[in-house]
Amino acid sequence: PGAGSGKSVTRGVSVEVGEVQTAIDLELVVDYGVSITDVAGAVRENVISAVERMAGREVVEVNIMVGDVKLPDEEDEEDEGQERQRLQ
């Protein structure tokens, strides 16, 4: 949450780092109609791969919480609000 919205990109992310291991907690917003299980699985795999490759740490835990489901009409409202901000 927060990526591309002008909010902090670290919002919804918590990481505990040890000597060689790390645990990560993520809070996601999922689009309505998308399989939460599929999204969570893909995010988990990508996060583990990226952290182990970039930081050289073993990821022992990735906890994913879905904090919200974005409904189709919410996207329209957000797009209109962003468009208004650009015009001002």
Rosetta blueprint (number, residue, H / E / L):
1 P L
2 G L
3 A L
4 G L
5 S L
6 G L
7 K L
8 S L
9 V L
10 T L
11 R L
12 G L
13 V E
14 S E
15 V E
16 E E
17 V E
18 G L
19 E L
20 V L
21 Q E
22 T E
23 A E
24 I E
25 D E
26 L E
27 E E
28 L E
29 V E
30 V E
31 D E
32 Y L
33 G L
34 V L
35 S L
36 I H
37 T H
38 D H
39 V H
40 A H
41 G H
42 A H
43 V H
44 R H
45 E H
46 N H
47 V H
48 I H
49 S H
50 A H
51 V H
52 E H
53 R H
54 M H
55 A H
56 G L
57 R L
58 E E
59 V E
60 V E
61 E E
62 V E
63 N E
64 I E
65 M E
66 V E
67 G E
68 D E
69 V E
70 K E
71 L L
72 P H
73 D H
74 E H
75 E H
76 D H
77 E H
78 E H
79 D H
80 E H
81 G H
82 Q H
83 E H
84 R H
85 Q H
86 R H
87 L H
88 Q L
